[in-house]
Amino acid sequence: MQSKIEKVLEDQLCFLLYASSREMTKKYKPLLDKLEVTYPQYLVLLLLWEQDTLTVKKLGELLALDSGTLTPML
C-alpha cells in the first residue's frame, strides 16, 4: 500500500521525469565506464561524431547546457 507521502511524489510529473532520467543514466553507466566518459561527455561526443565542427554555443543549445558546464568538458 502506498503512503500519502509517496503518492505526493508520484502525482508530480517533474518527479517522474527526474526518476526516469536517473534510471536511464544508470542503464548507460556500465558502457560509459568502459569508455571512461560521463553521460554528458557521451552526449557531446555523440554530437561531434555526427558533425565535426560545432561551436560551444551550438552544443549548449542542442544539449540544453551552458558554456560553464561545457567548457571544462571540452
Buried (B, 14 or more C-beta within 10 A) or exposed (E): EEEEEEEEBEEEEEEEEEEEEEEEBEEEEEEBEEEEBBEBBBBBEEBEEEEEEBEBEEBBEBBEBEEEEBEEBE
